[in-house]
Amino acid sequence: MITKRQLLASAAAVLLPLAPAMAQTTAWPTKPVRLVVGFPAGSSPDLMARALSEGLSKALGQPVVIDNKPGASGNIAADQVAKATDEHTLGIVINGNLTVARLINPTTPFDPARDFAPISLLGTAPLVLTAAASASGGTPAELLAWAKGLGDKGNYGTPGNGTVAHLGMELLKSKTGIAAVHVPFPGNPQVVTALLGGQVQLSLLPPGIAMPQVKSGKLKAVAVTSPTVSALVPDVPTLREAGVHGTDLEVWTALVGPASLPRPVVARMAAAVAEVMKQPETQARVLSAGWQAVGSAPEGLAQRMKADTAQLSDIITSRNIKAD
């Protein structure tokens, strides 16, 4: 028969090794938190970081410092976060870093599924299927029929092989019979120039880049790729509404840490993000930065990573898509 004293001794033996970690986590953060951003100042992921930093500083009781480390579509910064041994180094990354990075480039130095601790899905945004002003039709269905009618004489532009815009267009082609040929460019500004000049006829563009041209009458917005109408472009219908299914796709940004980050630290940071995201002033800043505010639990981000990887891996494999 186990005595009460034996039970207490067994409980103490289990809890004793956890005591230092619990004490350390309770005190976290003990110094400034560094947010590594894989894109330059003024980019949409950077603007997200800056929209959150002040509120997070107040919630955590420590400064939140933004450290821009641009390069390789954010993979340089993501790798730095994956290899961080400091519990105060976290990263603002995009969906490409956390889903298909290694699928399109086997030399990627980190494994998205293994090397990160998901903390929070911060914000999402649709892509706008954008057509040249010469496109025939006014409704999404008419514009899609026009795009299909181009056959392989049509072109579509993206900011590079393996980008979300590239994968999204190939996914759209697989569902609609559109046969436009891919033309990669260094970035979205060059894509817009090519659309305006007639070198390409289609593209999937971020709302902040597409809509000024659409509103001026220089380009046409066909539909958005999100499952529901977006607050970022409330006047543009979805592809679902146009009768195209299986093409739901969003760009998103997220907060992660290294896989070694203790779970209580992950929970503390996720709770702080959720608290800050509820504030109207933060939501307004996030929206102006081109994102719809989310602020999910860690499990929500982990599920999004898994779902998007599964969705895009098929198109990557079937179309043999590789990074530049």
ZAMARGU-4260 file (C-alpha; in steps of 0.2 Angstrom, whole numbers, plus 5000, padded with zeros to 4 digits):
<rodrens>
0) 5000/5000/5000 | 5007/5017/4995 | 5007/5029/5010 | 5003/5048/5009 | 5022/5052/5012
5) 5027/5041/4997 | 5014/5050/4986 | 5021/5067/4991 | 5039/5061/4988 | 5034/5054/4971
10) 5026/5071/4966 | 5041/5081/4972 | 5053/5070/4962 | 5042/5074/4946 | 5041/5092/4949
15) 5058/5096/4956 | 5067/5096/4938 | 5053/5107/4932 | 5055/5120/4945 | 5070/5130/4937
20) 5062/5130/4920 | 5045/5136/4927 | 5054/5150/4937 | 5063/5155/4921 | 5047/5155/4911
25) 5038/5165/4924 | 5051/5178/4923 | 5051/5179/4904 | 5055/5190/4895 | 5071/5196/4906
30) 5078/5207/4892 | 5072/5215/4876 | 5063/5203/4863 | 5071/5204/4846 | 5059/5201/4831
35) 5070/5196/4816 | 5061/5201/4800 | 5066/5194/4783 | 5062/5209/4773 | 5067/5227/4772
40) 5060/5241/4781 | 5043/5247/4773 | 5039/5230/4767 | 5022/5222/4772 | 5030/5210/4785
45) 5040/5224/4792 | 5025/5235/4794 | 5016/5221/4803 | 5030/5220/4815 | 5030/5239/4818
50) 5011/5238/4820 | 5013/5226/4835 | 5030/5231/4843 | 5023/5245/4854 | 5008/5235/4861
55) 5019/5220/4863 | 5032/5230/4873 | 5018/5236/4885 | 5011/5219/4887 | 5028/5210/4890
60) 5036/5224/4900 | 5051/5224/4889 | 5056/5233/4873 | 5053/5224/4857 | 5066/5227/4844
65) 5064/5225/4826 | 5079/5218/4817 | 5078/5218/4798 | 5088/5204/4789 | 5082/5204/4771
70) 5087/5191/4758 | 5082/5175/4750 | 5063/5179/4751 | 5064/5179/4770 | 5074/5163/4771
75) 5090/5170/4778 | 5080/5178/4793 | 5070/5162/4795 | 5086/5151/4796 | 5093/5163/4809
80) 5077/5161/4820 | 5077/5142/4818 | 5095/5141/4824 | 5093/5154/4838 | 5098/5148/4856
85) 5092/5164/4864 | 5074/5163/4870 | 5072/5181/4866 | 5075/5179/4847 | 5059/5177/4837
90) 5054/5179/4819 | 5041/5188/4808 | 5040/5176/4793 | 5028/5173/4778 | 5019/5158/4772
95) 5032/5153/4760 | 5045/5152/4773 | 5034/5140/4784 | 5027/5129/4770 | 5035/5126/4754
100) 5052/5133/4756 | 5061/5116/4755 | 5049/5109/4743 | 5054/5122/4730 | 5072/5123/4735
105) 5080/5107/4743 | 5095/5117/4748 | 5085/5127/4760 | 5095/5126/4777 | 5080/5123/4788
110) 5065/5112/4789 | 5049/5122/4791 | 5039/5108/4800 | 5054/5103/4811 | 5064/5119/4816
115) 5051/5131/4822 | 5039/5133/4836 | 5023/5141/4829 | 5017/5156/4840 | 5004/5165/4831
120) 4996/5168/4814 | 4997/5187/4813 | 4988/5192/4797 | 4981/5186/4781 | 4978/5194/4764
125) 4971/5188/4748 | 4979/5190/4731 | 4969/5199/4717 | 4968/5190/4700 | 4972/5205/4689
130) 4970/5207/4671 | 4976/5219/4658 | 4964/5234/4653 | 4962/5226/4636 | 4953/5211/4644
135) 4936/5207/4637 | 4921/5206/4649 | 4915/5214/4665 | 4910/5200/4677 | 4922/5188/4684
140) 4915/5174/4674 | 4917/5184/4658 | 4935/5189/4662 | 4939/5171/4666 | 4932/5165/4649
145) 4943/5178/4641 | 4958/5172/4650 | 4955/5154/4645 | 4952/5159/4627 | 4970/5166/4626
150) 4976/5148/4626 | 4995/5147/4627 | 4997/5164/4618 | 4993/5173/4635 | 5006/5176/4648
155) 5005/5179/4666 | 5018/5188/4677 | 5024/5184/4695 | 5038/5191/4706 | 5048/5174/4703
160) 5048/5155/4702 | 5041/5147/4718 | 5032/5163/4724 | 5014/5162/4731 | 5009/5171/4716
165) 5017/5158/4704 | 5010/5143/4714 | 4993/5152/4715 | 4992/5154/4696 | 4997/5137/4692
170) 4983/5131/4704 | 4971/5142/4696 | 4976/5135/4679 | 4974/5117/4685 | 4956/5121/4690
175) 4950/5132/4675 | 4959/5127/4659 | 4968/5143/4658 | 4985/5140/4649 | 4994/5156/4651
180) 5013/5155/4651 | 5023/5160/4666 | 5035/5175/4665 | 5045/5178/4681 | 5050/5196/4685
185) 5062/5203/4699 | 5047/5209/4709 | 5029/5215/4708 | 5033/5233/4702 | 5040/5225/4686
190) 5025/5214/4685 | 5013/5229/4685 | 5024/5238/4672 | 5023/5222/4661 | 5004/5221/4663
195) 5002/5240/4658 | 5013/5237/4643 | 5005/5222/4637 | 5019/5210/4639 | 5008/5199/4651
200) 4989/5199/4653 | 4987/5191/4670 | 4994/5191/4687 | 4990/5188/4705 | 4995/5204/4715
205) 4993/5210/4733 | 4978/5222/4735 | 4989/5237/4739 | 4998/5235/4722 | 4984/5230/4711
210) 4970/5241/4717 | 4977/5258/4713 | 4979/5253/4695 | 4962/5245/4695 | 4954/5261/4702
215) 4963/5272/4689 | 4956/5261/4675 | 4973/5254/4670 | 4970/5236/4675 | 4955/5225/4679
220) 4952/5216/4695 | 4944/5199/4691 | 4942/5191/4709 | 4951/5188/4725 | 4959/5171/4730
225) 4952/5171/4748 | 4938/5160/4753 | 4927/5175/4758 | 4927/5194/4753 | 4941/5203/4760
230) 4941/5219/4770 | 4956/5224/4761 | 4946/5224/4744 | 4928/5223/4749 | 4922/5227/4731
235) 4930/5213/4723 | 4921/5196/4723 | 4930/5179/4726 | 4934/5166/4714 | 4922/5155/4723
240) 4908/5167/4718 | 4914/5166/4700 | 4911/5147/4701 | 4930/5142/4703 | 4933/5131/4718
245) 4949/5123/4725 | 4959/5139/4723 | 4957/5147/4740 | 4974/5154/4744 | 4980/5169/4755
250) 4997/5176/4759 | 5000/5177/4777 | 5013/5182/4790 | 5016/5174/4806 | 5027/5174/4822
255) 5038/5160/4826 | 5052/5155/4837 | 5065/5141/4837 | 5059/5124/4840 | 5068/5124/4857
260) 5057/5138/4863 | 5049/5132/4879 | 5030/5130/4878 | 5026/5142/4892 | 5036/5155/4883
265) 5026/5151/4867 | 5010/5153/4876 | 5015/5169/4885 | 5020/5177/4868 | 5004/5171/4859
270) 4993/5178/4873 | 5002/5194/4872 | 4999/5195/4853 | 4981/5191/4855 | 4979/5204/4867
275) 4987/5217/4856 | 4978/5212/4841 | 4961/5215/4849 | 4965/5234/4851 | 4956/5244/4838
280) 4972/5255/4835 | 4982/5240/4831 | 4969/5233/4820 | 4968/5249/4810 | 4987/5249/4808
285) 4988/5231/4803 | 4974/5235/4790 | 4984/5250/4783 | 4999/5239/4782 | 4990/5227/4770
290) 4984/5213/4782 | 4968/5207/4790 | 4972/5205/4808 | 4971/5188/4816 | 4982/5184/4831
295) 4979/5165/4832 | 4984/5152/4845 | 5000/5142/4842 | 4989/5128/4836 | 4980/5138/4824
300) 4996/5143/4815 | 5002/5125/4816 | 4986/5119/4807 | 4988/5133/4794 | 5006/5128/4790
305) 5000/5110/4788 | 4985/5114/4777 | 4994/5126/4765 | 5009/5114/4763 | 4997/5100/4758
310) 4988/5111/4746 | 5003/5118/4737 | 5014/5102/4738 | 5003/5094/4724 | 5005/5108/4712
315) 5023/5110/4715 | 5026/5091/4711 | 5014/5090/4697 | 5021/5106/4688 | 5039/5103/4694
320) 5041/5120/4701 | 5058/5125/4707 | 5065/5141/4715 | 5076/5153/4704
</rodrens>
